[in-house]
């Protein structure tokens, strides 16, 4: 049974370690007036700081969740320690030797499990670092670091070490320090072998992973030898002190600067953190073998104080995996009050490679906020669609709008919706804004569970690709009415619209059933063939129809009365002109959308080509308006 810590020693620990010094290791504190300090509570999520610390009284209290107590209570709650473990940790920080009642002081047996595991990791980190610095075998590791621009002083600063290739070097070393086999297995430093515990990490470069308080709780190990059949990076398994979703590599070194500057840089690997810090970007941190998620955000929020002017910059690689990681990070974007950005180096280099190739200044320049994370995420989404077609723009809007609708700040939501319209090339900005607002309302009505319908009831610009069946047509729509009239002429009086009709594309007919009929006429030989052999022509069009629905439409149009009592070339010319003019206007709108997307920073040659096409179409449209069928 563990001995009870002497009451006088407990009091000495309370007096020796200021509560504000301890709390500030975990969150940013600011002046609250009256000698008190305030910050975001580490025990529950909140937007406004309700957590207060009284240095003069040695107490803390949260007015939001009602948690409170002294320095020891805080450490117990924030790190899930027992009373004895919390006192032992604080005593170690203050340099106080504790006395135990009921049998005296036996540190090897009376300390709590967490304290023992942390101590084992501390000893292991020191031993690994010594191996890297002095062992001839570790030359491979020293070369690895040197090739990436890290000298011995950098290795010492970050505590980088080396694990020898033998089976149980560290295990024997820790046994010699009084640790039991059970403790070694629980720590994750050793694993079961055929004849007892063996080292988990062998022949690897070792990065100690510290919690926000600066204690080593795990390791990240990089493979150095081809004979090693393990993964490239091997991390400590989940233990009582190591939860990969709750640690950030480099947070112990970066926390003060993050709190001071209200800025954090999230990179992807240990060497990237090293490269950033050496280059002067001392707010760099990285996840440890897992995606950036909600628990990581909680750590940063406490340091950033949910300051609206704070910045979080992600430096994911430019490859597909990096883009996927960025989109995952964007899913949690609204959990930040800080503004989030993404920075991708030229050629997709990570900060470590960038520093090697272009120096420290290039790394510092990389992490200057460039592209808002939401803009990057939306560009990735819309980039999967063909924005030169109405259907492509509609589909892209369908996927992107629900994401914009998740933005909680209504002003920011409206601004992003306007930017989304620009990305899509949709000139009717209010259409996009209203669509996003509608989805946001649905989400609120559903209790914040997210937008309900993914697709709008009426896709923007209508469907594009010809399909062989569709909704009932609105014959009051002048576009559909004109297209229908022209198809009736092409089937009943092909000589009046030939040969001009045969030059019309299927996409000039916006109603899917009509586009399908146009295709059938084309497959049957066109209106010119109908002018020569009207009877066989209709047979051929019906046979060319892909299914019964289109075939029935052909029959219907072939027998339906033409809208004009006097059917002549002039009337046919009017229908030809109307259908063509509307097609030209749609194409002009598409090109204007393209110009909107390209902006002023587009490729000059591409801009010139698009602008030339726009000019030609505008001239053609003017000619149709002025000269009618003569301009076809």
C-alpha positions in Angstrom: 0.0 0.0 0.0 1.4 3.4 -0.9 2.4 5.7 2.0 0.5 8.9 2.7 2.4 12.1 1.8 3.3 14.2 4.8 0.8 17.1 5.3 3.6 19.6 5.7 5.1 18.6 2.4 1.7 19.0 0.7 1.5 22.5 2.1 5.0 23.3 1.0 4.1 22.2 -2.6 1.0 24.4 -2.6 3.1 27.4 -1.4 6.0 26.8 -3.7 4.3 26.5 -7.1 2.2 29.6 -8.1 -1.2 28.6 -9.5 -1.0 31.0 -12.4 2.4 29.5 -13.4 0.9 26.1 -13.5 -2.4 27.1 -15.3 -0.5 29.1 -17.9 1.2 26.0 -19.0 -2.2 24.8 -20.4 -4.0 28.0 -21.5 -3.5 31.6 -22.1 -4.4 33.9 -19.2 -5.3 37.6 -19.4 -5.9 40.3 -16.9 -9.5 40.1 -15.5 -9.1 43.0 -13.0 -9.0 42.9 -9.3 -5.7 41.0 -9.4 -7.4 38.0 -11.1 -6.7 36.4 -14.4 -9.0 34.8 -16.9 -8.9 32.3 -19.8 -10.9 29.7 -21.7 -11.8 26.8 -19.4 -9.9 23.6 -20.1 -12.7 21.5 -18.6 -15.6 22.5 -21.0 -16.0 24.2 -24.4 -16.8 27.9 -24.2 -16.5 30.9 -26.5 -16.0 33.6 -23.8 -13.6 33.1 -21.0 -15.3 32.3 -17.7 -12.4 30.5 -16.1 -10.7 32.7 -13.5 -7.5 32.3 -11.5 -6.6 34.2 -8.3 -2.8 34.1 -7.8 -3.1 35.7 -4.4 -5.5 33.0 -3.1 -3.9 30.1 -5.0 -7.3 29.2 -6.4 -9.2 28.8 -9.7 -12.9 28.8 -10.5 -14.9 28.4 -13.7 -18.2 30.3 -13.7 -19.4 28.2 -16.6 -19.0 24.6 -15.4 -18.4 25.4 -11.7 -15.0 23.5 -11.5 -12.7 25.0 -9.0 -9.9 24.4 -6.4 -6.2 24.9 -5.8 -3.1 24.2 -7.8 -3.2 20.5 -6.9 -6.8 20.1 -7.8 -6.1 21.8 -11.2 -3.3 19.4 -12.0 -5.4 16.4 -10.9 -8.3 17.4 -13.2 -6.5 18.6 -16.2 -4.1 15.6 -16.4 -6.4 13.0 -14.8 -4.0 12.3 -11.9 -4.6 11.0 -8.4 -3.9 13.4 -5.5 -0.6 11.8 -4.8 0.4 11.9 -8.5 -0.4 15.6 -8.7 1.6 16.4 -5.6 4.5 14.3 -6.8 4.6 16.1 -10.2 4.4 19.6 -8.6 7.0 18.6 -6.0 9.4 17.5 -8.8 8.9 20.9 -10.5 9.7 22.7 -7.2 12.6 20.5 -6.2 10.9 19.4 -3.0 11.7 15.9 -1.6 8.5 14.4 -0.3 8.2 12.4 2.9 5.8 9.5 3.1 4.2 8.1 6.2 3.3 4.5 6.9 6.7 3.0 6.1 8.9 5.8 4.9 9.9 6.9 1.4 10.1 4.2 -1.3 10.0 6.2 -4.6 10.2 3.1 -6.8 7.1 1.6 -5.3 5.0 4.4 -3.9 4.6 6.7 -6.8 1.4 6.6 -8.9 1.3 4.8 -12.2 1.2 7.9 -14.3 4.2 9.4 -12.6 6.1 6.2 -13.1 5.3 6.0 -16.8 6.3 9.7 -17.3 9.6 9.1 -15.4 10.3 6.0 -17.6 9.8 8.1 -20.7 12.0 10.9 -19.3 14.8 8.4 -18.7 14.3 6.8 -22.1 14.4 10.2 -23.9 17.7 11.1 -22.1 19.2 7.7 -23.0 18.1 7.9 -26.6 19.6 11.4 -26.9 22.9 10.1 -25.5 23.0 7.3 -28.0 22.5 9.7 -30.9 25.3 11.9 -29.6 27.9 9.3 -28.7 27.1 5.9 -30.2 29.1 4.9 -33.4 26.0 2.9 -34.5 24.0 6.1 -34.5 26.0 7.6 -37.3 23.2 6.6 -39.7 20.8 8.8 -37.7 23.3 11.7 -37.5 23.7 11.5 -41.3 19.9 11.4 -41.8 19.6 14.7 -39.8 22.5 16.4 -41.5 21.1 15.6 -44.9 18.0 17.5 -43.8 19.8 20.5 -42.5 19.9 19.6 -38.8 23.1 19.8 -36.8 23.9 18.4 -33.3 22.6 21.6 -31.6 19.2 21.2 -33.4 19.0 17.5 -32.3 19.8 18.6 -28.7 17.2 21.4 -28.8 14.4 19.0 -29.9 15.7 16.1 -27.8 16.1 13.8 -30.9 17.7 10.5 -30.1 18.6 7.1 -31.5 17.3 3.6 -30.5 20.0 0.9 -31.0 19.3 -2.1 -33.2 19.6 -4.7 -30.4 16.7 -6.5 -28.9 16.6 -5.1 -25.4 19.1 -2.3 -24.7 16.6 0.2 -23.4 14.6 -2.5 -21.5 17.7 -3.5 -19.6 18.6 0.1 -19.0 15.2 0.8 -17.5 15.2 -2.3 -15.4 18.5 -1.1 -13.9 16.6 2.1 -12.9 14.1 0.1 -10.9 11.3 -0.3 -13.4 9.3 -3.5 -13.5 8.5 -5.5 -16.6 4.9 -4.6 -16.1 5.7 -0.9 -16.1 7.8 -1.2 -19.2 5.0 -2.9 -21.0 2.4 -0.4 -19.8 4.6 2.5 -20.9 4.8 1.2 -24.5 8.6 1.4 -24.4 8.8 -2.3 -24.4 6.7 -5.1 -25.9 6.4 -8.8 -25.2 9.0 -11.0 -26.8 9.5 -14.8 -26.7 11.5 -14.6 -23.6 10.1 -11.5 -21.9 10.0 -7.8 -22.7 12.0 -6.4 -25.6 12.5 -2.9 -26.9 9.6 -1.6 -29.0 11.8 0.8 -31.0 15.0 -0.6 -32.5 17.4 1.0 -35.1 15.3 4.2 -35.4 15.6 7.9 -35.1 13.6 9.0 -32.0 11.6 12.1 -31.5 10.3 12.6 -27.9 6.6 13.7 -27.9 5.8 16.0 -25.0 2.5 17.1 -23.6 1.7 20.7 -23.1 3.3 20.7 -19.7 6.6 19.6 -21.2 6.7 16.0 -20.0 7.7 13.2 -22.4 4.7 10.9 -22.9 5.6 9.1 -26.1 7.9 8.8 -29.1 7.8 9.1 -32.8 10.3 6.7 -34.4 11.6 7.0 -38.0 12.9 4.0 -39.9 16.6 4.2 -41.0 17.5 0.8 -42.3 16.1 -1.1 -45.3 16.2 -4.3 -43.3 13.6 -2.8 -41.0 10.2 -4.3 -42.1 8.2 -1.9 -40.0 6.4 1.2 -41.1 8.3 4.4 -42.0 7.1 6.0 -38.8 6.2 4.1 -35.7 4.6 5.8 -32.8 4.1 4.9 -29.2 0.8 2.9 -28.8 -2.1 4.3 -26.8 -1.2 4.2 -23.1 -2.3 5.8 -19.8 -0.3 8.9 -20.7 -0.2 8.9 -24.5 -3.4 9.5 -26.6 -2.3 10.4 -30.1 -5.5 12.5 -30.7 -4.7 14.6 -27.7 -1.0 15.5 -28.3 0.7 17.9 -30.6 4.4 17.6 -31.4 6.2 20.8 -30.5 3.4 22.2 -28.4 5.7 22.5 -25.4 8.1 24.7 -27.4 5.5 26.6 -29.3 2.8 27.3 -26.6 4.2 30.6 -25.3 4.7 32.1 -28.7 1.3 30.8 -29.9 -0.3 32.6 -26.9 1.8 35.7 -27.4 1.2 36.1 -31.2 -2.3 34.5 -31.4 -1.0 32.4 -34.3 -0.3 28.7 -34.8 1.2 26.9 -37.8 0.2 23.3 -38.2 2.7 21.2 -40.3 2.7 17.5 -41.1 5.9 16.0 -39.6 8.5 16.2 -36.9 11.2 17.4 -39.3 8.8 20.1 -40.6 8.4 21.4 -37.0 12.2 21.4 -36.6 12.7 23.3 -39.9 10.0 25.9 -39.0 11.4 26.6 -35.5 15.0 26.9 -36.8 13.7 29.2 -39.5 12.1 31.4 -36.9 8.6 30.1 -37.1 8.4 29.1 -33.5 4.6 28.6 -33.5 4.9 25.4 -35.6 3.3 22.1 -34.3 2.3 18.8 -35.8 0.0 15.9 -35.1 1.5 12.5 -34.2 0.4 9.8 -36.6 -3.2 11.0 -36.8 -5.4 13.6 -38.6 -5.8 17.0 -37.1 -9.1 16.8 -35.1 -11.3 18.1 -32.4 -9.1 17.4 -29.4 -6.2 19.2 -31.1 -8.4 22.2 -31.7 -9.3 22.3 -28.0 -5.6 22.5 -27.1 -5.1 25.4 -29.6 -8.2 27.2 -28.6 -7.1 27.5 -25.0 -3.8 29.1 -26.2 -5.4 31.3 -28.8 -8.2 32.4 -26.4 -10.7 32.3 -29.3 -9.4 35.6 -30.4 -11.2 36.5 -33.6 -7.9 38.0 -35.0 -6.0 34.8 -34.3 -4.6 32.8 -37.2 -4.1 29.1 -37.7 -2.1 28.2 -40.8 -2.1 24.6 -42.2 0.9 23.6 -44.4 -0.3 20.4 -45.9 1.6 18.9 -48.8 0.2 19.7 -52.3 -0.3 16.1 -53.2 -3.7 14.2 -53.0 -3.1 13.1 -49.5 -2.3 16.6 -48.4 -5.4 18.0 -50.1 -7.5 15.3 -48.4 -6.0 16.3 -45.0 -6.8 19.9 -45.7 -10.4 19.0 -46.4 -10.6 17.0 -43.2 -9.3 20.1 -41.3 -11.9 22.3 -43.0 -14.6 20.1 -41.6 -13.6 21.3 -38.1 -13.0 24.9 -39.2 -16.1 26.2 -37.5 -14.8 25.0 -34.1 -12.2 27.8 -34.3 -12.9 31.4 -33.7 -9.5 32.0 -35.3 -9.3 32.5 -39.0 -7.8 29.4 -40.8 -5.5 29.5 -43.8 -3.6 27.0 -45.9 -0.1 27.4 -47.3 1.3 25.1 -50.0 4.9 25.5 -51.0 6.0 25.6 -54.7 6.2 22.2 -56.2 4.4 20.8 -53.1 7.5 20.8 -50.9 7.1 20.4 -47.2 8.8 23.0 -44.9 11.8 20.8 -44.3 12.5 20.4 -48.1 11.7 24.0 -48.7 14.3 25.1 -46.1 16.9 22.8 -47.7 16.2 24.1 -51.2 15.6 27.8 -50.5 16.6 28.6 -47.0 15.0 29.9 -43.8 13.4 33.0 -45.4 11.4 30.8 -47.8 9.9 28.9 -44.8 9.0 32.1 -43.0 7.4 33.4 -46.2 5.5 30.2 -46.8 3.5 30.4 -43.5 2.4 34.0 -44.1 -1.4 33.7 -44.5 -2.2 33.2 -48.2 -5.3 31.3 -49.0 -8.2 31.0 -46.5 -8.9 27.3 -45.7 -12.5 27.6 -46.8 -11.5 29.0 -50.2 -9.0 26.2 -50.7 -11.6 23.6 -49.7 -14.2 25.1 -52.0 -11.7 25.2 -54.9 -11.0 21.5 -54.4 -14.7 20.7 -54.5 -15.6 22.8 -57.5 -12.5 21.7 -59.3 -14.0 18.3 -59.8 -16.7 19.6 -62.0 -16.9 20.9 -65.5 -17.8 24.6 -64.9 -18.1 25.3 -68.6 -21.5 23.6 -68.5 -24.7 24.5 -66.7 -25.0 21.0 -65.3 -21.4 21.1 -64.0 -22.0 24.4 -62.2 -25.2 23.1 -60.7 -23.6 20.0 -59.4 -20.6 21.9 -58.0 -23.1 24.3 -56.3 -25.0 21.3 -54.8 -21.9 20.0 -53.1 -20.3 23.3 -52.1 -23.4 25.1 -50.8 -24.0 22.9 -47.8 -20.4 23.5 -46.7 -20.8 27.2 -46.8 -24.1 26.9 -45.0 -22.2 25.4 -42.0 -20.5 28.8 -41.4 -22.1 30.0 -38.2 -21.3 33.7 -38.6 -24.1 35.1 -40.9 -21.9 37.9 -42.3 -19.0 35.5 -43.1 -21.5 33.0 -44.6 -22.9 35.7 -46.9 -19.4 36.8 -48.0 -18.3 33.2 -48.7 -21.4 32.6 -50.6 -20.6 35.5 -52.9 -17.1 34.2 -53.3 -18.5 30.8 -54.2 -20.6 32.3 -56.9 -17.4 33.8 -58.3 -15.6 30.5 -58.2 -18.4 28.8 -60.0 -18.8 31.6 -62.5 -22.5 32.1 -61.7 -23.3 35.7 -62.5 -26.6 35.6 -60.5 -24.8 36.0 -57.1 -28.1 36.3 -55.2 -29.2 32.8 -56.4 -26.2 31.3 -54.6 -26.6 33.5 -51.5 -30.3 32.5 -51.2 -29.4 28.8 -51.8 -26.8 28.9 -49.0 -29.2 30.7 -46.6 -31.9 28.2 -47.3 -29.6 25.3 -46.4 -28.5 27.1 -43.3 -32.2 27.5 -42.2 -32.8 23.8 -42.9 -29.8 23.0 -40.7 -31.1 25.2 -37.9 -34.5 23.7 -38.1 -33.0 20.2 -37.8 -31.2 21.1 -34.6 -27.8 21.8 -36.2 -27.6 18.3 -37.8 -26.5 19.8 -41.1 -28.3 20.8 -44.3 -31.1 18.4 -45.3 -31.6 18.2 -49.0 -28.2 18.1 -50.8 -29.6 19.2 -54.2 -31.7 22.3 -54.9 -35.2 21.8 -56.2 -34.3 23.7 -59.3 -30.6 23.3 -60.3 -29.0 26.5 -61.4 -29.1 27.0 -65.2 -31.0 23.8 -65.6 -29.7 20.4 -66.7 -27.2 20.2 -69.5 -26.7 16.7 -70.7 -29.4 15.2 -73.0 -31.4 12.6 -71.3 -34.2 10.5 -72.7 -36.9 11.3 -70.3 -37.6 14.1 -67.8 -40.2 16.2 -66.1 -43.2 17.6 -67.8 -42.3 20.6 -70.0 -43.5 24.0 -69.3 -44.9 25.1 -72.7 -45.5 28.6 -71.4 -41.7 28.9 -71.2 -40.9 30.8 -74.4 -37.6 28.9 -74.7 -39.3 25.5 -74.6 -42.1 26.7 -76.8 -39.7 27.9 -79.5 -37.6 24.7 -79.4 -40.8 22.6 -79.7 -42.0 24.7 -82.6 -38.7 24.4 -84.5 -38.7 20.6 -84.0 -42.2 20.4 -85.4 -41.1 22.3 -88.4 -38.0 20.0 -88.8 -40.3 16.9 -88.7 -43.3 18.2 -90.6 -41.8 20.8 -93.0 -38.1 19.9 -93.2 -37.7 21.8 -96.5 -38.4 25.1 -94.7 -35.6 24.7 -92.2 -33.1 22.9 -94.2 -30.1 23.1 -94.5 -29.7 25.6 -91.6 -31.3 23.3 -89.0 -28.8 20.5 -89.6 -26.0 22.8 -88.3 -27.7 23.2 -84.9 -26.1 21.3 -82.1 -28.0 19.1 -79.7 -27.0 21.4 -76.9 -29.0 24.2 -78.5 -32.1 22.5 -77.2 -32.3 23.0 -73.5 -35.2 20.7 -72.7 -33.8 17.1 -72.4 -36.6 15.5 -74.3 -36.2 18.0 -77.1 -32.4 17.4 -77.2 -33.1 13.7 -77.5 -35.4 14.3 -80.5 -32.8 16.5 -82.1 -30.3 13.7 -81.8 -32.7 11.3 -83.4 -33.2 13.6 -86.4 -29.4 13.9 -86.7 -29.0 10.1 -86.6 -31.7 9.7 -89.2 -29.8 11.8 -91.8 -31.0 15.3 -90.9 -33.7 17.7 -92.2 -32.0 17.8 -95.6 -32.7 14.1 -96.0 -36.3 14.8 -94.9 -36.7 17.4 -97.6 -35.9 14.7 -100.2 -37.9 11.8 -98.8 -40.4 13.0 -96.2 -42.2 9.7 -95.7 -39.1 7.6 -95.1 -37.5 10.4 -93.1 -40.1 10.1 -90.3 -39.7 6.4 -90.2 -36.0 6.8 -89.9 -36.3 9.4 -87.0 -38.6 7.1 -85.1 -36.3 4.1 -85.5 -33.3 6.3 -84.4 -35.1 7.2 -81.2 -33.3 5.5 -78.3 -36.4 4.4 -76.4 -40.2 4.5 -76.4 -40.4 7.8 -74.6 -38.4 9.6 -77.2 -40.2 7.7 -80.0 -43.6 8.9 -78.6 -42.3 12.4 -78.5 -41.3 12.2 -82.2 -44.7 11.0 -83.1 -46.4 13.7 -81.0 -44.3 16.5 -82.6 -44.9 15.1 -86.1 -48.7 15.3 -85.8 -49.1 18.4 -83.5 -50.4 21.5 -85.3 -47.9 24.2 -86.0 -48.7 27.4 -84.1 -48.9 29.6 -87.2 -51.7 29.3 -89.7 -49.5 30.5 -92.5 -46.3 28.3 -92.4 -43.7 29.7 -94.7 -39.9 30.3 -94.8 -40.3 33.6 -92.9 -41.9 31.9 -90.0 -39.4 29.0 -90.1 -36.6 31.6 -90.1 -38.0 33.3 -87.0 -37.9 30.0 -85.0 -34.4 29.2 -86.3 -33.2 32.7 -85.2 -34.8 32.5 -81.7 -33.3 29.1 -80.9 -29.9 30.2 -82.1 -30.0 33.6 -80.4 -30.8 32.0 -77.1 -28.0 29.4 -77.6 -25.5 32.3 -78.3 -26.7 34.2 -75.2 -26.1 31.1 -73.0 -22.6 30.6 -74.5 -21.8 34.3 -73.9 -22.9 33.9 -70.2 -20.7 30.8 -70.0 -17.7 32.7 -71.3 -18.4 35.6 -68.9 -18.4 33.0 -66.1 -15.1 31.7 -67.3 -13.6 35.2 -67.3 -14.9 35.7 -63.8 -13.1 32.6 -62.6 -9.9 33.4 -64.4 -9.9 37.0 -63.0 -7.0 39.3 -63.7 -4.3 36.8 -62.7 -5.2 34.2 -65.3 -2.9 33.0 -68.1 -2.6 35.9 -70.6 -2.9 33.6 -73.6 -6.0 31.9 -72.2 -7.6 35.2 -71.3 -7.0 36.5 -74.8 -8.5 33.4 -76.4 -11.6 33.6 -74.2 -12.0 37.3 -74.7 -11.7 36.8 -78.5 -14.4 34.1 -78.4 -16.6 36.4 -76.4 -16.2 39.2 -78.9 -17.0 36.9 -81.9 -20.2 35.7 -80.2 -21.3 39.2 -79.3 -20.9 40.2 -82.9 -22.8 37.2 -84.1 -25.6 37.8 -81.6 -25.9 41.4 -82.8 -26.1 40.2 -86.4 -28.9 37.8 -85.6 -30.8 40.6 -83.9 -30.3 43.0 -86.9 -30.5 40.6 -89.9 -32.5 37.6 -88.7 -32.3 34.4 -90.7 -29.9 36.0 -93.2 -27.2 35.9 -90.5 -27.5 32.2 -89.8 
